[in-house]
Amino acid sequence: MSDVLYAVGVALLIGIAAGWLTAVAIGRLRARRLLSPDLDGFFAPATALFIYGAAEALGSYGLLAVFAAGMAFRRHEFEHEINTRIHHGAEMAGRLLELTVLLLLGSMLTTRGLGVPGFAGWMLAPLIIIAIRPALVLAITGRGFLDIRGRLFLGFFGVRGVAALFYAATVAETGDLSHADTTKVVWTTIACVAVSIVVHGISATPLTRRLLA
């Protein structure tokens, strides 16, 4: 338990501090003409990799640190000029990486593997989409961050589900579970991501029009 608390606490501290300092540094570097606008698209991926590596080197959770940094960076921008090119660069990098992961995931699917999660595993997917993720998002996002429609939108669609594959790979890599349990965890994760892709792919356009119109 102490290891988990340390890893979570350090990741949050690193992420929040790095996100806030990065946002402040961008404004000052830009004012002194030390940051070229031509490199804005590469700034976010490079910063995310640096924060991830620093958090992992200190024995904490790199992914959590990067997430916290993104939240801190975004909240700082509510009082500052939004750096459009940096966001576009981060979005483009995220989409390319997500597409790569999904292509690899599609090449792994087999009918035998999809039967591994069983009924309980497949039922976990709608539970996460409909109940767990919306409840968590509503709990951590205040009214000053987004209005109710934005919070509902984020709660349903959430962050990219491919992060779950990272956690499944981490579990498999530890070797703490038996082969059967590891296989079940991995394929249950794949099933949840597959359901999310189908559900969100079908509902993205109509719900975006309804909630964000």
N, C-alpha and C positions, 0 to 999 in steps of 0.2 A: 504493500500500500504506500509506503514512504517513497519507493522508487517512482510510482505512478504520479504521486503528488509533486515530486520534484520535477519530473519530466514535463508535466502539464504546466506547472508554475513557471518554470524557466522558459518554456516555449512561448507562453503568453507574454512574459516580460520582454523577451527578445523581440517578438513580433510587434508588440505595441510600440516599444521604443524605436525599433528600426523603421517602422512605418511612419511614425510621427517625424523622426529626424530626417527621413528621406524627403518627406513633403516640404519640410522647412528648407532643406538643403537645395532642393530644385529651384525654389524661388530666388534664393540668394545667388546660386551659381548662374542662373539665367540673367539676373540683374547685372552681374559682373561680366557677362558674356563668356563664361567659362564652360558652359554646357551648350553644345551645338544642337540646334533644332533638328538637324538631319539625322541625329542618333536617337531621337526620342522613342522611336519604335522599338529599339533594342534595350531601352533602359529598364522597363518593367521585368522582362524575362531574366536579365542579368542580375537585377536586384533580388528577385525571388530565389534564384539559384544560390546567391551568396547567403541570404538569410537561412535558407534550408540547410546549407552546409554548416553554417555556424551553429545552428541549433542542434544538429546531429552530432557535431564534434563535442558539444557539451553534454551529450547524453540525453537530450530532450527530443520532442517530436517536431521534426522539420516541417511537416505538412501543416501542423497546427500553428507553428510560428509564422509561416507564410500567410495563412489565412488571417491571423490576427494582424499582421502587418498590412495586408490589403484593407482590412476594416479600418485600421487607424489612419492609413493614407487617405482613404475615401472620406472619412469624417472630417479630417483636417481641411479637405477641399471645399467643404460647405462654406467656409469663411474665406476661401481664396479662389483665385482664378483656376478653372478646371483645365488641366493639361490634356487636350483632346488627343494629341498624337501619342502620348504615353499610353492612354487607355486603348487606343486603336491597336498599338503594338502588342499590348498584353492580350487583347481579344484575339488578334490574329494568331499569335503563338499558341494560345489555348485551344483554338479551333483546330489548328494543324496537329497538335499533339493528341487531341481528343479523336480526331479522324484516324490517326495512326493506330491508336489503342483499339478503337472499335473495329478497324479492319483486321487487326490481329485477333481480336475476340471472335469475330465472325468466322475466321479460319479454324478456330478451335472447337466450334460447336459440333456436337454429335448427339444423336438421339439417345444413345446409352448414357452419356453424361447428363443430359437434361432430365433423365429419370432419377438421378442420384438424390436431389433435394427432397423428393417425396412431396406429399400433400402439404405437410407443415411448412416445408421450405418455400414452396410456391405461394402459400398464403401469407408469408412474411412480406412479400413485395407489395401487395395492396395495403397492408397494415402500415408499412413505412411511408408510402405515398400519400395515403389518406389521413393518417392520424399522427404518427411519430414525428415526421419531418415538419409538418405544419405547426405542431405544438411547440417544437424546439425553436423554430424561426420566430414565432410570435412571442416566445419567452425572451429571446435575446435581442430583438429589434424593438427599440422604443418608438414612440410616436414622432419624435424629432428626426428619426432616421428615415422613415418612410410613412406615407399615409396608409390607411387600412387596406386599400386596394393593392398598393404596392407590396404590403406585407403578406397579403393572401396570395398574391402572384408568386412571390419569392418562396412562400411556404409550400406551395404546390410543386413548383418546378425546382426549387432549391438550387444548390450548387451542382456542378457536373457530377453525375453519379459514378464516373470512371474512377474517382478517388477511392471508392469501395474496393476496386480491384487492387489498388495499392495496399490496402490493409489486409486483404486476403492473401496477397503475395508475402506480406510481412509475417503473417501467421504461419504460412506454409514454410517459410524460411527458418523460423525458429526451431522447428523440429520437436516442439513440446507435445504436440498431439500425435495420435496414432495415424497411420496411413489412411485408414477409413475415415476418421474424423476430419483429417486435413482435406481429403477429397470432398467430403460433404460440405465443409465450409467454403471451399473454392467454388464448387458448382452451385451452391445456394446463392453465393454472391453474384455469380454469372447470371443466374435466373432472375435475380432482383434487377440487375442492370438491364437485362433484355426486356423485362416487362416495362421498366421505366422508359426505355427507348421507344417502345411501341405506343404506350399510353401518352407520353408527352409529345411524341411525334404527331399523333392524331389530334391531340387537343391544343397544341401550341397556338395555332392561328386563331381559332374561335375564342379561346380564353384570353389571348392577348388583346383582341378587339374588345372584349367585354370588360376586362379588369383594368386595362390601361388606356381605354378610349377617353 
